[in-house]
Amino acid sequence: MLEQTVARLKPVFAASRIWTVTNDEQLAAVRQQLPAASRGRVLAEPVGRNTAAAIGLAAIHIRHEVLHNRSSARTAGRTDALMAVLPADHYIQKEKRYQTIVRAALEVARQPGHLVVLGIPPTRPETGFGYIERVAANRGTVHGVPVFPVRRFTEKPELSLARHYVKSGRYHWNAGMFFWRVSTLLESLEKFLPTTYATLMRIAEAIGTARYRRQLRLGYEQLNSISIDYAIMEPATREKNPGTSVFVLPADIGWSDIGSWAAVYELLAKNALENVSAGKSLTLDAAGNYFWSPEKLVAAIGVRNLVVVETPDALLICPRDRAQDVARIVKLLEEQKRSDLL
């Protein structure tokens, strides 16, 4: 999926402009999957500290590169850069439309103080995603893409509220794709997450020196573990921030994060009634089911819209529309200290 992410960005970004954030354990494997021009721009987090830290780490490295490469003709006089934050675990079907929207988002983000997010039109009342509420009227279009001011961000809602969001037509799924100037991001971190900002600035001072690895490890352990949504995007819409504006661009791009069994079903099913199975199955008066049982035959009678996943030590059975609640089962197992099942 990392290779696919880079490939679909090729018409928009040169490989030498792609930075990748991973961890120490995956560093070598990630480098192998990237184009040669991108391999020198892979950053390894010593410990996981969520997306605000990871994005901040990339931002200080981009800033360092811009500031220290002014001698070249292309960067002469520049002290800032546009930054796109694009997760590498997404499936995107409509690649050309996606590229158009990315270009439009970068144009909107070019204005200092603009924070831009892509919003996925919801196809179902999903409780496992965050939502973005936009205002009714757009602020115009860029490359034919409408641009809406954001009213607020809402985290994973209850099912009844998710149904209301989808019906209203004013909400989009938050897929975690963001665009801004590096300076705008760092200024926002300084305002809303000042301790993290100060730590990142100390790490930034060590980039390119023998002190960097030690400073990174010491500093990273002190960082707040918080998502960029909670750290910046939500407070930026809650408070009146002179000079800061948050915008959403609707992105009907055939998107999936393949983050639940329901998402896997939607990706593989040719229609809403098809039964999808990873192994052998027989069905009678059954529709809309997903079966994962590579070793055993699944016989299903009179059931609809189920997910059934069989592994050597556990069996999952749930309605497709509650597949995200697997996380609640994981939490219960953690509370019961059943590490053997995690």
Steps between C-alpha positions, in 0.01 A plus 500: 500500500796732556615433145149569368484825699826623348399389150172695498681812627765485227314743266476755784826473697857421398636198686766724654223697675345199674573456870392184682458458875524147639656328802841345566373146447365572150767743383696263273188345344344841434812628327503198269144577385569864414651651185874563529446877519274461806715262705708772659185667635372222724461597866485240776314572823676342800160451669144548380345830603197524266456722197566848644856397588561313173375790287695748711817295453457509123430874511823589682702292252334668202564838660865407559544392137346820366708722728826321419454470123447864413815497291329308221314696236171329573501579873665842497325733743253238619443448872177298483342209317162351425437171679256219420435236766384180329464166684652202320231245592214624282338348193399762243315388190467829307867599478471780240220667695707463816798670333278791393369543853851482651613778265196709598566441871860615459379822335264572789775417752741741331338788690672543841273394785293257291450148632346272236353150531344262248150379590368167376126501419357237737342192345356362826451608865849392605583523873871429462598822321523862601269744321547850360205739500515767230302817460220499243653732239838450337765769459535432131689235309865423423572281196126431497504373860266676749662640814295518822586659835494243781253554783638230731661157530310221678657177617350152460125546568235260625303327223189720533711816468696355207170438322405865555836616365465296181141613443584869545744510206725745688744247643801321353723225633838621620755287312801670658629671184619853582667791318668815637814704497770367731499839674121480550529155659785600731321820604190292579706254706655790689153633584310182578775258607783723628692231689515277192600800288786590735627142501486478120698824475773351720509195273510729197816670629679164496404396144814433296725468807639207698258593781189431293427134588544559872297822497226329298471211744508716812259754358256256344441318826376830647250576223125482554337202331218679320354501151531803273119521500479547878819708518432755225199448274231489770626798706558699180126478425384547861685822569508827315847506350594816312685401184410131523229339287404135458361370171374167369502381140247221426688205355286240325800285405394142570677509837539227760743465788427125509492544876216261579351177368207705369746707293656181362153378399417828325825486308443143377122473457367567151155588637331549837352147508810301411650259751879531510715219636876453542451122490242245396138584582145385434209740549124457506273807522801702620622837371749776571729288718879492534667173604866456588567133554786381279508149647136411566190498283246762606134402456266797549120475507259791520748760626567849364772761533720304741875487546636161602876470558654172613858478626677217687419643844187713455177549305350840425131536409342844463268702276693674225387842621662433838836377374674803653392378844776239483704772672268474801564126518874568490459744790310238703772243431762750614307560822481124555877476431444254216822585320495150348210615280640841404 
